Amino acid sequence: MLKVERASVYFAARDGRTVHALDRVSLDIPDQSFVVALGASGCGKSTLLNAIAGFLPLSEGSITLDGRPIVAPGADRGVVFQKDTLLPWKSVLDNVALGLKFAGVGRSERRDRSQALLQLVGLADFSNAMPFELSGGMRQRVGIARALATDPDILLMDEPFGALDSLTREQMQELLVSVWDRTGKRIFFITHSIEEALFLGTQVIVMSPRPGRIVARFDLDFVKRFAKNRDAREIKASPEFANLREEIRAIVHSSEDFRSAAE
Ligand SMILES: Nc1ncnc2c1ncn2[C@@H]1O[C@H](COP(=O)(O)OP(=O)(O)OP(=O)(O)O)[C@@H](O)[C@H]1O
C-alpha cells in the first residue's frame, strides 16, 4: 500500500505570500490500483505527485510505501512526465536501460530486460532508433518502458499524454491499460481530462485549488471492463460513463466558481 496521510505543502511565493499547495490530503493507493488525480490547474496535483516521488518534502503529514517512509527519490518509484526526458544522444534501448545501468545491472541482462519492455510497449523493432526518429506517442512509450525498467512498486505519471493529439492520446490510454493489466503495477496518474480519468481510473480523486484538497472520490470499473473486452467505444458511449462525466464536470466547475468568487 502507498499511503498519503494528512499531507500538506506550503510554498513561499515570490511576493512573500505563502501558497498552500496541498491541504491535509489523505490517499491510499493499494496494490494493482490505478488512481487518477483530476482537477483544474493549480490544485496541487503535481505537488502531490512530486511529494510521492520524493522530489519535494511535505510541510506536514507523511507518505509511506509498503510501510517505508518516503523521504527521497528511489528506484521503487518510476516517473513519467508530460515532456519526455529521453537522452537525445542515446538509442531507444540505451535510454530504457539507463536506470538499470545506474543500479549496476550487467550489460546483457540490461539488454534483455529493456528489449522485453520495448516489446511490452509495442516498440520491439525500434530498439536501435534514436529519440529524434520517434513520434511524440512513441517517445512516451519509451518513457513508460524506462520507468518500468527498475521494476518499481508504483508508476507515477504527470499528465503523460497531455501534449499528444487526441487520436494518439486514445491509443496511448489503451496501451497503458494493457501495460497495467499485464504488469499488475499500481499507477498514480494526473490529468486535466475528465474522460481520460474516467476511462483509466479504478479510483478517481477530484481536487480543487487554494488550498489543494480532495473534494470527491469515485471507485470505478471502466478500466477493468476495457482490459477484458477491449471495446473503448462501447464503454465511452455507455450512459453510465456519460452520467459520471457530467457529475464530475459539475464538481470541477463548482470548485472553479468557488475559486473565482473568492478572488
Ligand atoms: N515551487 C513552487 N513555489 C511556489 N509556488 C508553487 C511551487 N510549485 C507549485 N506552486 C503553487 O502551488 C499550487 C499548486 O501547484 P501544482 O503545480 O501542484 O498544481 P497542478 O494541479 O499540478 O497544476 P497544473 O495542472 O497546472 O500542473 C499552485 O498555486 C502553484 O502556483
PDBQT file of the ligand as one rigid body, heavy atoms in Angstrom, charges set to zero:
ROOT
HETATM    1  N1  LIG A 301       7.988  25.754  -6.269  1.00  0.00    +0.000 N 
HETATM    2  C1  LIG A 301       6.888  26.490  -6.065  1.00  0.00    +0.000 A 
HETATM    3  N2  LIG A 301       6.940  27.695  -5.482  1.00  0.00    +0.000 NA
HETATM    4  C2  LIG A 301       5.825  28.419  -5.240  1.00  0.00    +0.000 A 
HETATM    5  N3  LIG A 301       4.574  28.017  -5.573  1.00  0.00    +0.000 NA
HETATM    6  C3  LIG A 301       4.461  26.832  -6.159  1.00  0.00    +0.000 A 
HETATM    7  C4  LIG A 301       5.595  25.998  -6.455  1.00  0.00    +0.000 A 
HETATM    8  N4  LIG A 301       5.154  24.849  -7.065  1.00  0.00    +0.000 NA
HETATM    9  C5  LIG A 301       3.810  24.974  -7.149  1.00  0.00    +0.000 A 
HETATM   10  N5  LIG A 301       3.397  26.144  -6.612  1.00  0.00    +0.000 N 
HETATM   11  C6  LIG A 301       1.993  26.607  -6.490  1.00  0.00    +0.000 C 
HETATM   12  O1  LIG A 301       1.282  25.584  -5.806  1.00  0.00    +0.000 OA
HETATM   13  C7  LIG A 301      -0.026  25.441  -6.359  1.00  0.00    +0.000 C 
HETATM   14  C8  LIG A 301      -0.223  24.007  -6.821  1.00  0.00    +0.000 C 
HETATM   15  O2  LIG A 301       0.630  23.761  -7.953  1.00  0.00    +0.000 OA
HETATM   16  P1  LIG A 301       0.677  22.385  -8.740  1.00  0.00    +0.000 P 
HETATM   17  O3  LIG A 301       1.691  22.523  -9.842  1.00  0.00    +0.000 OA
HETATM   18  O4  LIG A 301       0.855  21.278  -7.800  1.00  0.00    +0.000 OA
HETATM   19  O5  LIG A 301      -0.784  22.315  -9.368  1.00  0.00    +0.000 OA
HETATM   20  P2  LIG A 301      -1.348  21.373 -10.522  1.00  0.00    +0.000 P 
HETATM   21  O6  LIG A 301      -2.707  20.955 -10.092  1.00  0.00    +0.000 OA
HETATM   22  O7  LIG A 301      -0.378  20.291 -10.827  1.00  0.00    +0.000 OA
HETATM   23  O8  LIG A 301      -1.440  22.363 -11.746  1.00  0.00    +0.000 OA
HETATM   24  P3  LIG A 301      -1.255  22.072 -13.319  1.00  0.00    +0.000 P 
HETATM   25  O9  LIG A 301      -2.402  21.211 -13.697  1.00  0.00    +0.000 OA
HETATM   26  O10 LIG A 301      -1.306  23.427 -13.939  1.00  0.00    +0.000 OA
HETATM   27  O11 LIG A 301       0.076  21.393 -13.476  1.00  0.00    +0.000 OA
HETATM   28  C9  LIG A 301      -0.136  26.472  -7.472  1.00  0.00    +0.000 C 
HETATM   29  O12 LIG A 301      -0.774  27.618  -6.948  1.00  0.00    +0.000 OA
HETATM   30  C10 LIG A 301       1.304  26.764  -7.830  1.00  0.00    +0.000 C 
HETATM   31  O13 LIG A 301       1.441  28.076  -8.336  1.00  0.00    +0.000 OA
ENDROOT
TORSDOF 0
